[in-house]
Amino acid sequence: MKLLFSLVMMLPLLFPLVPKSSGKNDRPDGPSTSYEFSYNSTMMYPITYYKVSRDETGAVRIGYLLDHDHEVTVIPGPEDIFERIDKAVADYKLHKLKNSYWPRMQILDGYGWHAYIRFQKRGISSGGSNAWPPKKIYAGISSINNYIKSVIDASSEEDVLFRQDYQEYRK
């Protein structure tokens, strides 16, 4: 019995990198209407920021910021991007993301991330500080981000609709 108690007490030491998590997301209802992702360090501006939404005319727009830049660049997005986001949400079961993830040990520096997918009804919100969800689920966020990045990489300066300071853009 004493040995079993000792082993149970040592479990956190054996698995210090397994993150803690809390909260849950309900299954989304209807198609997605916006997507936002940020990856941050301790700097003022994110390392990476993506926002996919529709403007007041209904046109798809991708706003992005890379490498701690202070300006968000906005370009047109493909009309099927929300269908691709919905497919990733379904294929990777992104509603299983917890609301927050954090390490089992105290870390005072490092990286954080946040993803928010809005649907006609409900949304999926998740984020972490120095911790991420299981690889199979996070692969869904990565697949969405990789697609967005491929659209950005294929764009040119002529595609840029406008640039705006990150703080102003986020209002």
C-alpha positions as CSV (number, residue, x, y, z in Angstrom):
1,M,0.0,0.0,0.0
2,K,2.8,2.3,0.9
3,L,4.5,1.6,-2.5
4,L,1.2,2.4,-4.4
5,F,0.8,5.7,-2.5
6,S,4.4,6.6,-3.4
7,L,3.8,5.9,-7.1
8,V,0.6,7.9,-7.1
9,M,2.4,10.9,-5.5
10,M,5.2,10.6,-8.1
11,L,2.8,10.7,-11.1
12,P,3.1,14.5,-11.6
13,L,6.9,14.1,-11.6
14,L,6.7,11.4,-14.2
15,F,4.4,13.4,-16.5
16,P,5.4,17.1,-16.0
17,L,4.8,17.9,-19.7
18,V,1.3,16.6,-19.9
19,P,-0.7,19.9,-19.7
20,K,-3.6,20.6,-17.5
21,S,-6.8,21.8,-19.2
22,S,-10.3,23.1,-18.3
23,G,-13.6,24.1,-19.9
24,K,-15.3,22.6,-22.8
25,N,-16.9,23.6,-26.1
26,D,-20.3,22.5,-27.4
27,R,-20.7,21.2,-30.9
28,P,-21.0,24.2,-33.2
29,D,-24.3,24.8,-34.9
30,G,-24.4,26.0,-38.5
31,P,-21.5,27.1,-40.7
32,S,-18.5,29.0,-39.4
33,T,-18.6,32.8,-39.8
34,S,-15.2,33.9,-38.6
35,Y,-11.9,32.4,-37.5
36,E,-9.2,34.1,-35.4
37,F,-5.8,32.7,-34.2
38,S,-2.9,34.3,-32.4
39,Y,0.5,32.9,-31.3
40,N,2.2,35.2,-28.8
41,S,5.4,35.5,-26.9
42,T,6.1,38.2,-24.3
43,M,6.3,40.9,-27.0
44,M,3.6,43.5,-27.5
45,Y,2.6,42.2,-30.9
46,P,1.8,38.5,-31.7
47,I,4.3,36.4,-33.6
48,T,1.5,35.2,-35.8
49,Y,-2.1,36.5,-36.1
50,Y,-4.8,35.5,-38.5
51,K,-8.4,36.6,-38.8
52,V,-10.8,35.4,-41.4
53,S,-14.2,37.2,-41.6
54,R,-16.6,38.9,-43.9
55,D,-16.7,42.6,-44.4
56,E,-19.8,44.8,-44.5
57,T,-20.4,43.8,-48.1
58,G,-20.1,40.1,-47.4
59,A,-16.7,39.7,-49.0
60,V,-14.2,37.3,-47.4
61,R,-11.2,39.1,-45.9
62,I,-8.0,37.7,-44.3
63,G,-6.2,39.9,-41.9
64,Y,-2.8,38.8,-40.8
65,L,0.3,39.8,-38.9
66,L,3.6,38.0,-39.0
67,D,6.9,38.2,-37.1
68,H,5.8,40.7,-34.4
69,D,4.8,43.3,-37.0
70,H,2.6,46.1,-35.7
71,E,0.4,46.3,-38.8
72,V,-2.2,43.9,-39.8
73,T,-2.3,43.4,-43.6
74,V,-5.8,42.6,-45.1
75,I,-6.3,40.7,-48.4
76,P,-9.3,39.2,-50.1
77,G,-9.9,35.6,-49.1
78,P,-11.3,32.7,-51.2
79,E,-15.0,32.2,-51.0
80,D,-14.7,28.6,-50.0
81,I,-12.5,29.3,-46.9
82,F,-15.3,28.8,-44.5
83,E,-16.2,25.4,-46.0
84,R,-12.6,24.4,-45.5
85,I,-12.7,25.6,-41.9
86,D,-15.9,23.7,-41.3
87,K,-14.3,20.5,-42.8
88,A,-11.3,20.8,-40.5
89,V,-13.6,21.4,-37.5
90,A,-15.5,18.2,-38.4
91,D,-12.5,16.1,-39.4
92,Y,-10.4,16.9,-36.4
93,K,-13.4,17.2,-33.9
94,L,-12.2,20.7,-32.8
95,H,-15.3,21.0,-30.5
96,K,-13.3,18.7,-28.2
97,L,-10.8,21.5,-27.6
98,K,-10.7,22.6,-24.0
99,N,-11.1,26.3,-23.3
100,S,-7.6,26.5,-21.7
101,Y,-4.4,24.6,-21.4
102,W,-1.5,25.3,-19.1
103,P,1.6,23.4,-17.9
104,R,1.8,21.4,-14.7
105,M,4.8,23.5,-13.6
106,Q,5.1,27.3,-13.2
107,I,6.6,29.0,-16.2
108,L,6.9,32.8,-16.1
109,D,7.9,33.3,-19.7
110,G,7.2,31.6,-23.0
111,Y,4.5,31.3,-25.6
112,G,0.7,31.5,-25.7
113,W,-1.9,30.9,-28.3
114,H,-5.6,31.4,-28.8
115,A,-8.1,30.2,-31.4
116,Y,-11.7,31.3,-31.8
117,I,-14.0,29.9,-34.4
118,R,-17.4,31.6,-34.5
119,F,-20.4,29.8,-36.0
120,Q,-24.0,30.9,-36.7
121,K,-24.8,29.6,-33.2
122,R,-22.1,29.0,-30.6
123,G,-18.4,29.1,-31.1
124,I,-15.2,27.2,-30.3
125,S,-12.7,29.0,-28.0
126,S,-9.4,27.6,-26.9
127,G,-6.0,28.8,-25.8
128,G,-3.0,28.0,-23.8
129,S,0.0,29.3,-22.1
130,N,3.1,27.1,-22.7
131,A,0.8,24.2,-23.3
132,W,-1.2,22.8,-26.2
133,P,-4.0,20.3,-26.7
134,P,-3.4,16.7,-27.9
135,K,-1.5,16.6,-31.2
136,K,-4.4,15.0,-33.1
137,I,-6.8,17.8,-32.2
138,Y,-4.2,20.6,-32.6
139,A,-3.5,19.3,-36.1
140,G,-6.9,20.7,-37.0
141,I,-5.9,24.2,-36.0
142,S,-2.6,23.7,-37.8
143,S,-4.4,22.6,-41.0
144,I,-6.5,25.7,-41.0
145,N,-3.5,28.0,-40.3
146,N,-1.5,26.2,-43.0
147,Y,-4.3,26.9,-45.6
148,I,-4.5,30.5,-44.5
149,K,-0.7,30.9,-44.8
150,S,-0.8,29.3,-48.3
151,V,-3.4,32.0,-49.4
152,I,-1.2,34.7,-47.9
153,D,1.9,33.3,-49.6
154,A,0.1,33.2,-53.0
155,S,-1.0,36.9,-52.6
156,S,1.0,39.8,-53.9
157,E,1.3,43.5,-53.0
158,E,-1.5,44.3,-55.5
159,D,-3.9,42.1,-53.5
160,V,-3.4,44.2,-50.3
161,L,-6.7,46.0,-49.5
162,F,-5.3,48.0,-46.5
163,R,-3.0,47.9,-43.5
164,Q,-3.9,48.9,-40.0
165,D,-2.3,49.1,-36.7
166,Y,-2.9,45.8,-34.7
167,Q,-4.4,47.6,-31.7
168,E,-6.9,49.5,-34.0
169,Y,-7.7,46.4,-36.1
170,R,-8.6,44.4,-33.0
171,K,-11.2,47.0,-31.8
